[in-house]
Amino acid sequence: MTKSLPARTKALHERLVTLDLLGANVQETGLLEDLRTDLAPLAAELSRALDQRALLLGSGIETPEPPSLGTARKRAATLLNRFSAERKAAVLKERTGWASLLKEVKAASTDVSDSVSRTWKGYRHTVFTGEAPALVKGRIALTPSNNAAFKTYEQLYQTFRAEFDKLPADAAAIERVKALATRLTATAKEFDFDVPVDVKRFLEAIQSGGAKLDLLTDDVLKWLKDNNVFSNYRIVPGSADGSR
């Protein structure tokens, strides 16, 4: 028996309601996807910055948390609570909540990245406090042992400094920096800075562009010969204006 007209009408109405709900869901899904598309790249950028901060913290390098990160977290928590109560895109976009979240996430990402970068660059002067090779060279006597130690020191220092031109990729990179710092400290202890006063004056003059003959005292000559570096130096006539 065929359904009565009222029954068919009721069934048709129910189907239309179902189709209308499906259409509304599709539309709502599209709106939510648009919001997700807006947030995704900013969230990924912040996640990378937080991973870098976590890497430093995990290696015992204290890295300050910028206030903007707390602000973004608070905004996200507020919107999440609202959305959990009513899963509508309109709830997220109510007033300026969504626009503020995007702005605050971006600011937090920038601030965390800056904090990580400053901390890493500053860590260089924490893990190793020794002087740059150019400064060391001007203070040591050019003995064979000092020259050998200096060559090693200079190579290690250049490698060490290069590690801070970029952020560490992993914990192994940080451990490598610590190992370099340890080797630099050990190498620096090999330098002999203890030389007679006359020798120090002579060597300082050499490093500054040249020593006058009156600085070549008997004590200096003896020291140069005793340390097997006498042949490393030559007498060169100066120019009329006193320069070499």
Secondary structure in CASP SS format (residue, H / E / C, confidence):
PFRMAT SS
TARGET T0000
AUTHOR 0000-0000-0000
METHOD secondary structure of the structure
MODEL  1
M C 1.00
T C 1.00
K C 1.00
S C 1.00
L H 1.00
P H 1.00
A H 1.00
R H 1.00
T H 1.00
K H 1.00
A H 1.00
L H 1.00
H H 1.00
E H 1.00
R H 1.00
L H 1.00
V H 1.00
T H 1.00
L H 1.00
D H 1.00
L H 1.00
L H 1.00
G H 1.00
A H 1.00
N H 1.00
V H 1.00
Q H 1.00
E H 1.00
T H 1.00
G H 1.00
L H 1.00
L H 1.00
E H 1.00
D H 1.00
L H 1.00
R H 1.00
T H 1.00
D H 1.00
L H 1.00
A H 1.00
P H 1.00
L H 1.00
A H 1.00
A H 1.00
E H 1.00
L H 1.00
S H 1.00
R H 1.00
A H 1.00
L H 1.00
D H 1.00
Q H 1.00
R H 1.00
A H 1.00
L H 1.00
L H 1.00
L H 1.00
G H 1.00
S C 1.00
G C 1.00
I C 1.00
E C 1.00
T C 1.00
P C 1.00
E C 1.00
P C 1.00
P H 1.00
S H 1.00
L H 1.00
G H 1.00
T H 1.00
A H 1.00
R H 1.00
K H 1.00
R H 1.00
A H 1.00
A H 1.00
T H 1.00
L H 1.00
L H 1.00
N H 1.00
R H 1.00
F H 1.00
S H 1.00
A H 1.00
E C 1.00
R C 1.00
K C 1.00
A H 1.00
A H 1.00
V H 1.00
L H 1.00
K C 1.00
E C 1.00
R C 1.00
T C 1.00
G H 1.00
W H 1.00
A H 1.00
S H 1.00
L H 1.00
L H 1.00
K H 1.00
E H 1.00
V H 1.00
K H 1.00
A H 1.00
A H 1.00
S H 1.00
T H 1.00
D H 1.00
V H 1.00
S H 1.00
D H 1.00
S H 1.00
V H 1.00
S H 1.00
R H 1.00
T H 1.00
W H 1.00
K H 1.00
G H 1.00
Y H 1.00
R H 1.00
H H 1.00
T H 1.00
V H 1.00
F C 1.00
T C 1.00
G C 1.00
E C 1.00
A C 1.00
P H 1.00
A H 1.00
L H 1.00
V H 1.00
K H 1.00
G C 1.00
R C 1.00
I C 1.00
A C 1.00
L C 1.00
T C 1.00
P H 1.00
S H 1.00
N H 1.00
N H 1.00
A H 1.00
A H 1.00
F H 1.00
K H 1.00
T H 1.00
Y H 1.00
E H 1.00
Q H 1.00
L H 1.00
Y H 1.00
Q H 1.00
T H 1.00
F H 1.00
R H 1.00
A H 1.00
E H 1.00
F H 1.00
D H 1.00
K C 1.00
L C 1.00
P C 1.00
A C 1.00
D C 1.00
A H 1.00
A H 1.00
A H 1.00
I H 1.00
E H 1.00
R H 1.00
V H 1.00
K H 1.00
A H 1.00
L H 1.00
A H 1.00
T H 1.00
R H 1.00
L H 1.00
T H 1.00
A H 1.00
T H 1.00
A H 1.00
K C 1.00
E C 1.00
F C 1.00
D C 1.00
F C 1.00
D C 1.00
V C 1.00
P C 1.00
V H 1.00
D H 1.00
V H 1.00
K H 1.00
R H 1.00
F H 1.00
L H 1.00
E H 1.00
A H 1.00
I H 1.00
Q H 1.00
S C 1.00
G C 1.00
G C 1.00
A C 1.00
K C 1.00
L H 1.00
D H 1.00
L H 1.00
L C 1.00
T C 1.00
D H 1.00
D H 1.00
V H 1.00
L H 1.00
K H 1.00
W H 1.00
L H 1.00
K H 1.00
D H 1.00
N C 1.00
N C 1.00
V C 1.00
F H 1.00
S H 1.00
N H 1.00
Y C 1.00
R C 1.00
I C 1.00
V C 1.00
P C 1.00
G C 1.00
S C 1.00
A C 1.00
D C 1.00
G C 1.00
S C 1.00
R C 1.00
END
